Amino acid sequence: MHTTFGKTRIAPTPSGYLHIGNVLSFATTAALAGRTGAKILLRIDDMDRDRVEREYVQDIFDTLNFLEIPWHEGPRNYEEFEQEYSQVHRLPLYSAALQQLWEVGHVFACTCSRAQVLSHSKDGSYPGTCRHKGLPPDTKDACWRLRTDVNAVVHMRTLQGIEEHPFPTLMADPVIRKKDGYPAYQLSSVVDDMHYGVDLVVRGMDLRPSTLVQLYLAKLLRAGSFLDTTFHHHGLVSGADGMKLSKSAGATSVRYLREQYGTREEVWRVIRQCGNVITI
């Protein structure tokens, strides 16, 4: 097991105001970085172009600075983000990975809508409708899906050692290129972590299935550096009803807490009441 690391990352998505659950992940990342010597990269995932808003990007900087959560690499303001660090600057890297996967038959085109998938599968898992249709890559209104083996075993390196997990069947044949031509999260996250040399990833427990999908994808890409990454999945912050907090819960946004309580100390006090937030 590694006791030191080179780089970890904070990777928010600017599709809403940051909430207490984000802070838990950020604080855990910063605490582990401090204990293991890792530098922290701020990587803002903005490939969901229809939902990204400037005010949400600015909220990331405002929240990190207000709570004094550090980072060593990445943008310091909106202008730097747009000019240097937006994922649009790395589109050639994503395209190269997608082309590599297509050329060796690991992906297929799919024209199914979300409604069509749900009509065949109540749990939202993909039923394989287009898997064997042989649609060309430039089919109109088609996404690209990763051809997965649901019987595969995935190896994941953790702080406690290497674990074996079955492939998460509910995530069979995940979308890796959206119908708008942009890469989906699973692919862009893997490529970005490889590009920046990240070797420690901290995520909520709800993202563990995504980690397994990404490790499966990285193996197909022969991405040894990602396969050697160490993952830590922390518990989630829950409300009084036990439900996971999300961006839709407005009263849990850090922006709202700042307006209500004013000082950094008071906001941290309220956040710590909601769950096991690691002290930086």
C-alpha positions in Angstrom: 0.0 0.0 0.0 1.3 3.5 -0.9 1.9 5.9 2.0 2.8 8.8 -0.3 1.3 10.1 -3.5 2.2 12.6 -6.1 -1.2 14.2 -7.0 -4.9 14.0 -6.1 -7.7 16.2 -7.4 -10.9 18.1 -6.6 -13.2 17.7 -9.6 -16.5 19.5 -9.2 -19.1 19.8 -12.0 -20.5 23.3 -12.5 -24.1 22.3 -13.1 -25.4 23.8 -9.8 -24.2 25.5 -6.6 -21.8 23.3 -4.5 -23.4 21.6 -1.5 -22.4 20.0 1.8 -21.7 16.7 0.1 -19.1 18.4 -2.2 -17.4 19.9 0.8 -17.2 16.5 2.5 -15.3 15.2 -0.5 -13.1 18.3 -0.9 -12.2 18.2 2.8 -11.4 14.5 2.7 -9.3 15.0 -0.3 -7.4 17.8 1.3 -6.9 15.9 4.5 -5.5 12.8 2.7 -3.3 15.0 0.5 -1.8 16.6 3.6 -1.1 13.2 5.2 0.4 11.6 2.1 2.2 14.5 0.5 0.0 14.7 -2.6 -0.5 18.0 -4.4 -4.1 18.9 -5.2 -5.3 19.7 -8.7 -8.5 21.6 -9.2 -10.2 20.1 -12.3 -13.6 21.5 -13.2 -15.6 19.0 -15.3 -17.5 21.1 -17.8 -18.4 18.6 -20.6 -22.1 18.8 -19.8 -22.2 22.0 -21.9 -26.0 22.4 -21.7 -25.9 22.8 -17.9 -22.7 24.7 -17.3 -23.2 28.3 -16.1 -20.6 30.9 -15.3 -22.1 31.5 -11.9 -21.7 27.8 -11.0 -18.0 27.9 -12.0 -17.5 31.1 -10.0 -19.2 29.4 -7.0 -16.5 26.7 -7.0 -13.8 29.4 -6.5 -15.9 31.3 -4.0 -16.6 28.1 -2.0 -13.0 26.8 -1.9 -11.6 30.2 -1.0 -14.3 30.9 1.7 -13.7 27.5 3.4 -9.9 27.8 2.9 -9.7 24.5 1.1 -6.3 24.5 -0.7 -5.3 23.5 -4.2 -1.9 23.7 -5.9 -2.6 23.3 -9.6 -5.4 24.5 -11.8 -7.3 27.7 -12.4 -7.5 30.5 -9.8 -10.4 32.3 -11.4 -13.0 32.0 -14.1 -10.8 33.6 -16.8 -8.0 31.2 -16.2 -10.4 28.3 -16.3 -11.9 29.4 -19.6 -8.5 30.2 -21.2 -6.5 27.2 -20.1 -8.3 24.6 -18.1 -11.8 24.0 -19.5 -12.2 20.5 -20.8 -12.8 21.9 -24.3 -9.0 22.4 -24.5 -8.6 18.6 -24.1 -11.1 17.5 -26.7 -8.3 16.1 -29.0 -7.2 13.8 -26.2 -10.7 12.5 -25.7 -11.2 12.1 -29.5 -8.0 10.1 -29.7 -9.1 7.7 -26.9 -12.6 7.3 -28.5 -11.0 6.6 -31.9 -8.7 4.0 -30.4 -11.6 2.2 -28.8 -13.7 2.3 -32.0 -10.9 0.9 -34.2 -10.5 -2.2 -32.0 -14.3 -2.8 -31.6 -14.7 -1.9 -28.0 -17.5 0.6 -28.7 -20.7 0.7 -30.8 -23.1 3.3 -31.9 -26.6 3.5 -30.3 -29.6 5.5 -31.3 -31.8 4.6 -28.3 -33.3 7.4 -26.3 -33.5 7.4 -22.5 -37.2 6.8 -22.7 -36.7 3.8 -25.0 -34.1 2.3 -22.6 -36.5 2.8 -19.6 -39.3 1.2 -21.6 -37.3 -2.0 -21.8 -35.5 -1.8 -18.4 -37.2 -0.3 -15.3 -33.9 0.0 -13.5 -32.4 2.1 -16.3 -29.8 -0.5 -17.3 -29.1 -0.7 -21.0 -30.8 -3.7 -22.6 -28.3 -4.0 -25.4 -30.7 -2.9 -28.2 -28.1 -1.6 -30.6 -25.2 -3.8 -29.5 -25.2 -6.0 -32.6 -26.8 -3.6 -35.2 -23.4 -2.6 -36.6 -24.4 1.1 -37.0 -21.6 3.3 -38.5 -19.8 5.7 -36.2 -21.3 8.8 -37.8 -24.9 7.6 -37.5 -27.2 10.7 -36.9 -28.3 11.2 -33.3 -26.2 8.3 -32.1 -24.1 8.1 -28.9 -21.2 5.6 -28.5 -21.4 2.9 -25.9 -18.6 0.9 -24.4 -19.0 -2.8 -25.1 -18.7 -4.4 -21.6 -18.5 -7.9 -20.2 -20.8 -8.0 -17.2 -19.0 -11.1 -16.0 -15.7 -9.3 -15.8 -13.8 -8.9 -12.5 -12.3 -5.5 -11.8 -9.3 -4.9 -9.6 -9.2 -1.7 -7.6 -6.3 -0.4 -5.6 -7.4 1.2 -2.3 -5.6 2.6 0.8 -6.1 -0.9 2.4 -4.8 -2.9 -0.6 -6.1 -4.3 -3.9 -9.8 -5.4 -4.0 -11.6 -7.5 -6.5 -15.1 -6.5 -7.6 -17.6 -7.8 -10.1 -18.4 -5.4 -12.9 -21.5 -3.3 -11.9 -24.2 -4.9 -14.1 -26.5 -1.9 -13.9 -23.8 0.1 -15.8 -23.4 -2.3 -18.6 -22.5 -0.7 -22.0 -22.2 2.8 -20.6 -22.3 5.9 -22.9 -18.8 7.2 -23.5 -19.6 9.6 -26.3 -22.8 11.6 -26.1 -25.2 12.3 -29.0 -23.8 15.9 -29.1 -20.4 14.5 -29.9 -18.8 15.4 -26.6 -17.2 12.7 -24.5 -19.2 11.4 -21.5 -18.0 11.6 -17.9 -16.6 8.1 -17.7 -14.2 8.6 -20.6 -13.2 12.3 -19.9 -12.5 11.5 -16.3 -10.1 8.7 -17.1 -8.3 10.7 -19.8 -8.0 13.7 -17.5 -6.6 11.8 -14.6 -4.0 10.2 -16.9 -3.2 13.6 -18.5 -2.6 15.3 -15.2 -0.7 12.4 -13.6 -3.3 11.8 -10.8 -2.4 8.8 -8.6 -4.9 9.3 -5.7 -8.7 9.7 -6.3 -11.1 10.5 -3.5 -14.8 10.1 -4.2 -18.1 9.5 -2.5 -19.2 5.9 -2.0 -22.0 6.5 -4.5 -19.4 6.8 -7.3 -17.7 3.4 -6.6 -19.6 1.8 -9.6 -18.2 4.6 -11.8 -14.7 3.8 -10.5 -15.2 0.2 -11.5 -16.4 1.2 -15.0 -13.5 3.6 -15.4 -11.0 0.9 -14.4 -12.6 -1.5 -16.9 -12.3 1.3 -19.6 -8.7 2.1 -18.6 -7.7 -1.6 -19.1 -9.1 -1.5 -22.7 -7.2 1.7 -23.3 -4.1 0.0 -21.9 -3.8 2.9 -19.4 -1.4 1.5 -16.9 -1.1 4.7 -15.0 -4.8 4.8 -14.2 -4.9 1.1 -13.3 -2.2 1.9 -10.7 -4.2 4.8 -9.2 -5.3 4.4 -5.6 -9.0 5.1 -4.8 -10.7 6.1 -1.6 -14.5 6.1 -1.4 -15.8 8.0 1.6 -19.3 7.9 3.2 -22.0 10.3 2.2 -23.5 13.3 4.0 -27.2 12.7 4.6 -30.0 14.9 5.7 -32.3 14.3 8.7 -34.4 11.9 6.7 -31.3 9.8 5.8 -31.4 10.8 2.1 -28.2 11.7 0.3 -27.9 15.4 -0.2 -27.8 16.8 -3.7 -27.6 20.0 -5.7 -31.4 20.1 -5.9 -31.5 20.6 -2.1 -31.1 24.3 -2.1 -30.7 24.7 1.7 -27.6 22.5 1.6 -25.7 24.7 -0.8 -22.7 26.4 0.7 -23.8 29.6 -1.0 -27.0 29.5 1.1 -25.1 28.6 4.3 -22.8 31.6 3.7 -25.8 33.9 3.4 -27.4 32.5 6.5 -24.4 32.2 8.9 -21.9 34.6 7.5 -18.6 33.5 9.0 -16.4 30.6 7.9 -16.4 29.1 11.4 -20.2 29.0 11.6 -20.6 27.5 8.2 -18.0 24.8 9.0 -19.9 24.1 12.3 -23.2 23.6 10.4 -21.4 21.4 7.8 -19.9 19.2 10.5 -23.3 18.6 12.1 -24.4 16.9 8.9 -21.8 14.2 8.8 -18.2 13.0 9.4 -16.3 15.9 7.8 -12.6 15.3 8.1 -10.7 18.3 9.4 -8.0 19.7 7.1 
